[in-house]
């Protein structure tokens, strides 16, 4: 499987556009390094406000997602619920934000709902999986005719509170990254000021903002306490920017006209005109409308969806292979039995920093250095996801025991430690492939011709109907990749079980 993964990734990297277009990347890198050495923490006028808005959007988004996702986990076994959640979580938060921008504008509702919607679907899926693994022994000890809610809380949920809380905290960390990235579409979070600083070459200001964001992520265990959450929620609601008045007529126009294909937008008016015509004429006009719809859809799929899907898959698969290599090297260097305590601890800190920076921000920085090609996106996705996989894998490796004959060299590590952690690493890699694919799509907003590029172009040109079709294509691709990844892992587990027997 590893050799096949490397072969496919190498082939995709060969066909990907990895040309370095920047005229003088080294001088730009020197300026960035100078900015990180001398960060300016007082250059941003609304720094604390942006920092708190980032936390507020993430916190309120996760709370709404929990309120919606936790009940759905109880009925997730129903096919239509699972299909709905799969579709919703397959579309990235930034695409939902672009959609909600057309309805609510630059309102806090846009940022909060953009996080809450896909995260709620994710909570439903993960909580359902966790509940299925919960032991059922307590259910047998409950009194006869105990109501379903009590059976759920005392018989199932009580057994899985620890993994549920751990996953909620992890999703809150992800929500902080998503909240920051929403600043790239105009929301008043750290990402807005971060993009402005880097785009204008104010690297001292950008470095300060990035350091603050990494510190915010790294210190979550210290300031994000369960007892303090009610206070945070009240402060988050109180500090939200003013929600502008929402025009119901504009929302109705968006839902009933703007998102429809061009030939259907005036269908109501045409149907009124057709009431006075013969049935034959009505039939001819209807067939003409559907013919136009077929031509419009075919053109959209062939000229935008197909090249976008190809570019997205090329980029994602190339990044997947590089993520695997990065994870292998990162986890090996971070093992204290192999590289020693000092080097391992420094590398673990580096992994924590790299996994805390959103891929979108890394790609933006690399694009300033290397120019607009697929190479910055591949590097950004590989570094972020490889660091995350290595960070989680090394925690597993710390619990792996070694024999008294362990050599503390690469051969001993490869013989005793790697076989124990490698299956888990591959499972994490295939799980992250779905995430890589979603992030690949949004990197198109930086000018890379993935599906995200065409979606962003349609939104910019006020062609909401085309953007919605391409968002559905994005969701479909993510769902298919998720199914394929699960089947590969499932067949691998079955083959290992057969060998064991």
JOMOPE-V256155 format. One record per pair of residues at least 24 apart in sequence whose ideal C-beta (glycine too) atoms are under 7 Angstrom apart, sorted by the first residue. I is the first residue (numbers start at 1). J is the second residue. If there is no record, write none. Layout:
i: [I;I]
j: [J;J]
This chain:
i: [1;1;5;5;6;8;9;9;9;9;9;10;12;12;12;13;15;16;16;16;16;16;17;17;18;18;18;19;20;20;20;21;21;21;22;22;22;25;25;28;28;29;31;32;34;35;35;35;35;36;38;39;39;39;39;40;40;40;41;43;43;43;43;44;44;44;50;50;50;50;50;51;51;52;53;53;54;54;54;54;54;55;56;56;56;57;57;57;57;57;57;58;58;58;58;58;59;59;59;60;60;61;61;61;61;61;62;62;62;62;63;64;64;65;65;65;65;66;66;68;69;69;69;69;69;70;70;72;73;73;73;73;73;74;76;76;76;85;85;85;86;87;88;88;88;89;89;89;89;90;90;90;90;91;91;91;91;92;92;92;93;93;94;94;94;94;95;95;95;97;97;98;98;101;102;102;103;103;104;105;106;106;107;107;108;108;108;109;110;111;111;111;114;115;115;115;119;119;126;127;130;130;130;131;131;134;134;135;169;169;172;173;173;176;176;177;180;180;181;181;184;188;194;195;198;198;198;210;214;214;214;217;218;218;258;259;259;259;260;261;261;261;262;262;263;263;263;263;300;300;304;304;305;305;307;308;308;308;308;308;308;309;309;309;311;311;312;312;312;312;312;312;315;315;315;315;315;316;316;316;318;319;319;319;319;320;320;322;322;323;323;323;323;323;323;323;324;326;326;326;327;327;327;327;327;327;330;330;330;331;331;331;331;332;334;334;335;335;335;335;337;337;337;338;338;338;348;351;351;351;352;354;354;354;355;355;355;355;357;359;359;360;360;363;363;364;367;372;374;377;377;377;381;381;381;385;385;389;389;389;389;392;393;393;393;393;396;396;397;427;430;430;430;433;433;434;434;434;434;437;437;437;438;441]
j: [426;492;321;324;321;317;317;318;320;321;322;321;314;317;318;318;314;314;315;318;374;378;373;374;373;374;375;373;370;371;375;371;372;373;369;370;371;369;370;368;369;369;203;203;203;203;204;206;207;207;204;204;207;208;211;204;205;208;208;202;204;205;208;193;205;209;188;189;190;192;193;190;212;239;188;189;176;179;180;189;190;236;236;239;240;111;112;115;179;182;189;115;172;175;176;179;232;233;236;112;236;112;115;116;119;175;119;171;172;175;233;112;116;116;119;120;123;123;168;120;120;121;123;124;127;123;127;124;123;124;127;128;131;152;124;125;128;121;124;125;479;475;117;118;121;118;121;122;125;474;475;478;479;118;471;474;475;438;441;442;118;178;181;182;185;442;442;455;471;182;185;185;459;185;254;464;251;254;246;244;186;187;243;244;240;241;243;243;187;179;182;187;182;175;178;179;171;175;167;164;160;163;164;156;160;159;160;159;220;224;224;217;220;216;217;358;213;358;358;360;360;241;361;364;364;365;368;357;353;356;357;356;352;356;464;464;465;468;465;293;296;465;296;465;289;292;293;296;466;469;454;470;470;473;449;449;450;451;453;454;470;451;473;477;449;450;437;440;441;450;451;477;374;377;378;440;450;436;437;440;378;378;381;382;436;433;436;378;382;381;382;385;386;389;429;432;429;382;383;386;386;389;390;393;425;429;386;387;390;390;393;394;397;413;390;394;394;397;413;417;402;406;408;408;410;413;394;387;390;391;391;383;384;387;384;387;388;391;384;384;439;442;443;443;446;446;446;447;448;440;443;448;436;439;440;432;436;425;428;429;432;428;421;424;425;428;421;424;421;489;485;488;489;481;485;478;481;482;485;477;478;481;478;474]
